[in-house]
Amino acid sequence: MTSPISGISAAMPALPTLPVTGVGAADATSGAAAPASGDFASVLASSFDRLQATQSASDALATQAATGDLRDVHDYMIAANEAKLATEMVVTLKNKAVDAFTEIMRMPV
């Protein structure tokens, strides 16, 4: 006979929530805000800078994992997934910008 499972959420501690950073939100890791001018070039440049920082952190943790210096493999897995998602976001942003430019170029003058 099986016993019913009592509330699992009561047995597990609440996980901390991380702030979601977007184009117009403040960057929680560096404390820097998004560019005040809001033009596309500055938003794209800041996105590339954040992408580079995320990938650098992931690479550093990968190096630690390869040398055996990493204490918690979860840190590397989280950083690797963040870098992957950030790369996908920047590539999608670039693709949408190219699509928009192509549509503008097709407009009759």
ABEGO torsion letter per residue (X at the ends): XBBBBBBAAAABBBBBBBBBBBAABBBAAAGBBBBAAGBAAAAAAAAAAAAAAAAAAAAAAAAAAAAGABABAAAAAAAAAAAAAAAAAAAAAAAAAAAAAAAAAABBX
